[in-house]
Amino acid sequence: MNAIAERWIASVRRECTDRVLITGETHLHRVLQTHVDHYNTGRSHQGDGIDLRAPRDDPNVILFPAPTHRIQRRKRLGGLLNEYQAAA
């Protein structure tokens, strides 16, 4: 369990808090909550074989690559974190 916690803390530091000037406790909580939301739902996770799926993706749907002009980017933490999805 300790190794898992150390890995997660290292990821948070590398991807988030080392790149943001934290101005107070409230700001730190907001930054960490945004990162946790992104970590758990916004980013793709390694799935079956080489399929990359986000946790909320329907496992019964076969995804086809979207044309680049149909991909929307959602910026989180001022562009530090990005989430991508196909445009409707």
C-alpha angles and dihedrals in degrees: 000000000000091000091053092051092047091050092050093047090049090051092050092049095045097043101033129004097043088059100045128068103229110213101188148336094283091050091049091052091049093048093047093047091051090049093048091050090050093044094051102038115005105056127065119255126207106263136171108345107320098338113124114207136165116233093253095052117114107250091209094062121087108219120220121199110266119227110259093244089059097055119102123203122211114201119216125190092011094308097315089113123034131195120196130202138162114265117245 
